[in-house]
């Protein structure tokens, strides 16, 4: 089970893509997301991937790297991620990036994937500072666009998101996302005992 969680690249990749493309998402821009993974974004994704791989290694799990996942023999060779993305754009049609902040990149991959990695890191003592940035959940904006405060650790969004009662927080699933990862954490702890 831990191998499946830590083998999934989507939480880290989608988190980085969303975090560095929030304005494009808000403006509903049409774009092939690989073409917008600039060298700086690629370095962030590579560093975030190293964190994921360190957690996997601490559990004795072999997980493929982001470079291995994007490599296509004869077409996309392993190298710096930004260069790999340029090769992908040349060799195939890119995947369109999300056009809304209420995207699965934010509402699913952060609370159900990235948060699980953070909690697994806590169990092993592995430092994951980039995964802990949690910039996207910190936005927790209401539909009217006014910023609201994200929940404090261990509290529910109803008491701490401070969204106006007449508007639903766009990131409400993040504000309330402690249950599924907590169940995963409890199950992991019981298997390790």
N, C-alpha and C positions, 0 to 999 in steps of 0.2 A: 504494500500500500504506500509506504513512504517513497519507494522508487517511482511510483506513478506520479505522486505529487511533485517530487523534485525533478522528475524527467520532463515535466511539462514546461516548455519555454514560454507559452503564451502570457502568463502573469507578468513576468519580467519584461518581455518585449512589448507587450501592449501597454504596460504602465509607462515605460519610457517614451513610446510613440505618442501616447495621449498627453503625457506631461509636457512634452516639447512641442505639441501641436494644438494646444487648447484654443488658441484664437482661430485656427483653421476649422476646428470642430464647431466652435460657436458661430462662425460665419458660414457653415455648411459648404465649405469649399470642396470641389471635385479635385481629387489628387490621388495619384498612385503613391502609397505611403513609402515604398522602398526608395523612390526618387527623392524623398524628403528626409531620409536618414543621412544627415550630414556627418562629417567627421566628428564633430563634438557630440552629437546624439549617439553615434556609433560607439564612441569611447565610453559614454555613460552606460550603454547597453552591455558592452563587453565587461565593464567593471561590475555591473549588477549581476551578470552571468557568473563571474568569478565567485561572487558571494553565494549564489545558488549551488555552484559546484563544490564549494567548501563545506556547505551544510550536508550535501549528499555524501561527500567523502567522510565526514564525521560519523555518519550512520553506516558507512561501509557500502554505500550504494554507488554503482557506476552509472553516471549520467552523461549523455553526449553534450558537447559544448554548443553554444550558439553558432560557432563556425562550422562544426560538423553538421548541424541541422540544415544550414543553408547551402552547403557544398553540393554541387552536382558535377560528378566526374566529367571532364572534358568541356564543361561549360562555365561552371562557377567554382574556381579553385579556392582552397582555404588560404586566407590572408587577412589583412585588416578588414574589419566588418564593413566600413564605408566603401572600400573597393569591391567587396563582395556584392554589396547592394547595387553598385553601378553596373556590375556584370549581370545581375539579375534583371535590371531594367532593360539592358540591351538584349538579353536572350529570351525574355518572356514578358508578357503583359503583367504589370504589377497589380497588387491587391489594392483596391480603393480603401482609403482611410475612413474612419467614422466621420459623420457629418453632424453629430450632436454630442453634447456632453453626457446625455443619458444613454451612453453606449455600453455594450457589454465589456468593452475595454476598461471602463470605469466601474460599472455596477456589478460585474462578475469577477473579472481577473484580479482586481485589487483585494476585495474582501474575502474571496474564496480561494485564491491562489497565492498571491503575495503575502497576505496575512498568515497563511499556513506556513510558508517558508520562514517568516519571522518567528513564529512560535516554535517551529522545529529548531531554528537556530538557538533560541533561548534554552531549549532542552540540552543542547550540546555545548553551549558556551561559545559558539562561533559568532563573531562580530559581523553584522550586516547593516552598516550605517546607511548605505544608499537605499536599501529596501525600507529602512525606517524613516526615510524622508517624508513619506506619506503626504506629499504636496497636493495630490489630487483630492484625497478625502478632506484635507484642510479647507478646500474651497467651499464645500457644502453650501452652495448658494441656493436661494429660493428661486422660484419661477420668475419672480419680479426682477431678479438680478441683484438684489441686495445681499451682500455677503452675510453669512451667519457663522457662528462659531461651531467647530466640530466637537463631538463629544469627548469628554475626558476619558481616559482609559478606565474601562469597567463600568461606564454609565450608559444609559440609553439615550437615544436622540430626542426622545420626547421631553426629557428633562434638561438636556444640555445643548441641543442644536440651535435653540432660540429662533427657529424659523417662525415667521408670522403664521398664526393658526389658519388663516385663509389660504395659505400657499403650501404646497407640498415641496419639501427640499428635493432638488434634482438628485442629490446624492444620498437620499434617505436610506437606500440599501447599504451604503457604506457606513452610515451613522449607526445602523442597527445590525451590523454584520458580525457581531461577536459570537453568535450561537454556533453556526456551522464550523468555523475553525476551532472553537472551544471543544466541540464534540470530537473533532479530529485529534486535538491535543490530548483529551482525556483517553481516547482509544489508544493513542500512541503510548501514553504513559502506562496504561494497563498492560500493553504488550511487552513493554520494556521491563516491567517489574518482575 
